[in-house]
Amino acid sequence: MTQLKGLVFDMDGTLVDNLEYHFISFDEYARRKGLTLLEPMSLKLNGMHSDDVFRTMLGEEQCKNYSLDELNRGKEEVYREMYRGHIEPLAGIMDLLREAKERGVKCAIGSSGCRENVEFIIDGLGIADLIDVSISGSDVTHGKPHPEIFATAIERMRLKPEECIVVEDAVNGILAGVAAGCKCLAITTTSTDEALTNAGATMCAKDFADITIDKLNQMLNS
C-alpha cells in the first residue's frame, strides 16, 4: 500500500472560489487600458499561463504594443484590488490542511498565477504555516496543461509523483496532474464531473467538506 506523502493544490477555484474576480478584473483592466478583448475570459483558458491567456484574449497585434509582463502585472493588480476583503476558503480546506500537517503529509501550491497572487492568497487565508512549498507561474516556463508546475512542486517537496495527489478544479490542471504522474482529486467549482473525469480525475467533489487524509489514502490506492 502506497502511503500519501504529499498534496499539491491548485489555487484559484480550488483553495478559493475566485474565478468570478479574475473574469471581471480582465474586463476592468482592458477598460482602463483601452484594450479590445477579441475573446472573453472563459473556462477553457482556466489554468493556462497568463501569457497564453493574454495572447488569446488580445491577439498578437495588441500584445505587440505592450510587454506581456506589463499586461500581466497590471491585470493582477486590478484583480487583487477587487478581491481584497472578499477572500474566503473553500468549505473544508482549512480542516484538511490542518489534518495534513498533523499527520505529516506535505502540502504544496502549484498555481499558474503570479507569485504576488500566490502570496496574496496565502496571506489572506493565513495558511503560511500549513504550506511547505509554493510554485507560481512566475517560477516556471510552461503553464498547464504542461506538467511543469506540479512536477516542480513535487520535486521541491522531495517526493515521488506516485506518493502525491494533485487537487484541481480545471480540465487543464487535471491534464497537467495526470501528465506529472499523479492521481487527481477534482473540485467542481468551475468544471463538470464529466469533463474532469474525462480529463483523468480519479475522484470529484464539490468542496473539501467530506475529504479526509484517510479518504485520500484510499483514493491513492484505488
N, C-alpha and C positions, 0 to 999 in steps of 0.2 A: 504494500500500500504506500503510495506516494503521499508525503506529508506536505500540506500547504505551508509555504515559507514566505510568499510574497503576494501582495495585491498591488496592481498598477491601475490607478484610476485616471480616466479622462476627467476633465474638469467641467467645462461648460456643458450643461444638460445632464451631468452625472453627479457631481458634488452639489451643484446648484442648478436650479431650473431657470436659466437666464437668457435663453435664446432670443426671447422677445426683445430684450435690451440690445442685443447685437444687431438684430434686424432694424430697429428704429434708429440706432446710432449710425448705421451705414447711411440711411436716408438723411438724417440730420447733418452728418458730416458732408455729404455730397451737396446738400442745400447751402451750407455755409461756404463751401469751397467753389460753388458754381459749376459743379461737375454733372454730367448727364449719365445716369445709370442705364447702360444698354440692356442689362439683365438684373432683375431684383435679387436680393439675397434670398436664398431658398435652401430647403433641406438637403438638396443634392450637393451643395457646397459645404455642408456641415462637416467639420473635422479636417478640411483641407488647409494647407498652409495659406496664410493670409496673402502672400504674394500671388498665389494662384487664384485666390478669390478676387483680388483686385483686377487681375488681367481679364478674368471672365466678365466681371461686372462693368468695367470701364472700357475694355478693349485696348489693344496695344497703342492706338493713336493717342488717346488721352493719357495713357501711362507714360508716354514719351516726354510729356511736359513736366512730369514730377518724378522724383525718385520714389521707388516703392517703399523705401524706409520712411520717407516723409509722409506718404499716404497712410502707411500702417500706424505710424506714431500719432498722427492727427486723429484718425478714426478711433483708435483705442483710448485716447484722452477723452473724446466725447463719450465713449461707452462708459468709462469709469466715472465721469461726471454724472451721467444719467442713472447709473446703477448704484452709486454710493448711497448708503442709507436704506437700500432695499435687499441687501444680501441675506438670504435665508438658506440653511442647509436642507438638502432633500431629506424627506422623512426617513429616519432610522440610520442615517450615515454617521452621525456622531457616536451612537452606541456601537456601531460596527468598528469604527476606527479605534475606539477605546478598548473594545474586546481584543482587537488585533494586537494592540500594544501590550495588553496584559498577558497574552498568550505567545508573545514573541514572534508574531507574523509581521514582517516589514511591510510598510506602506509607501508607495510612490505615487506621484502625479506625473502623468505623461500627456501634456496638452499641446495642441497646435498653437495656442495663444502665445503672446509675447511674454517675456519674463516679468514685466511690470504687472500684467494681468494675473499671472500665477501668484505673485506675491500679494497682490490686491485681494484675491480670494482667500489665500491662506491667512492673511491678517484679519480679513473680515469675518471669517469663521472661527478664528482663534485656534487653529489646528497646527501651529508650527511644531509643537512638541509631539504630535502624532504622525508627522510625515518624515520619513527617513531620507527620501530623495525626491527632487522635483526637476523635471525636464520640460522645457518650453520650446516653442517653435524657434526661439532665438538661439537655442543650443544645437540645432540640427540643420542639415541641408535639405532633407526631404520631408514633406508633410504626408499625412495619412492620405491614401491607404498604404503608403510605403511603411514598412515596419520599423524604421529607424528610431522613432521616438520611444516605442516600447522596448525595443532591443537595448537601447542605451540605458533606459531606466533599470532594466533587469541586470545589465552588466554592472551598473554602479551600485546596485544592492548586493552584488557578488552572489547572485543566484542563477539558477538554470531556468529556461522557459517552462519546462515541464513541472517546475515547483511553484509556478506563479499562475494567477488568474488575472486577466485583463477585464476591467469593468468599463463599459462604453455605452453610449446612447445612439451613436451614429453608425450607419452602414459602413462608411469609410473607416471608422475606428475599429469595427469588428473585423473587417478585412485586414486591417493592419495587425490586430492582435493575433489572428489566425496565422498570418504570414510570419509573425515573430515566434510562432511555435507554441502559443498559449491557448488554453481553453478560455472562453469568454462568457462573462455574465453581461447580458444586455439589459439596460434600463430604458423603459419605453416612454421616455419623456418627449422624444422628438420623432420616433420611428415606430412602425408597427411590429408586433411579434413576428409576423410572417416575413417581413423584409429583413429583420435582424437575424432570424433563424436561417433564412436562405443565404445570408452572408457568412454564416458559420457559427453563430452564437450557440452555446450549449444549453443555456437556460435564460429565460426572460423574466423580468419582474418590473412592476410599476415604480417601485422605490425600494428602500432597504429595510422597511418595517419588519419583514419576516426573514431577513437574511442574517445568518449567524456564521461563525467560523466553522462550526460542525457541518452545517449545510453546504458550505463552500468546499470543505474537505470531501464530502460525499460527491459533489459535482466534479471535483478534480479527478476522482477515481471512478467515475461512471463510464 
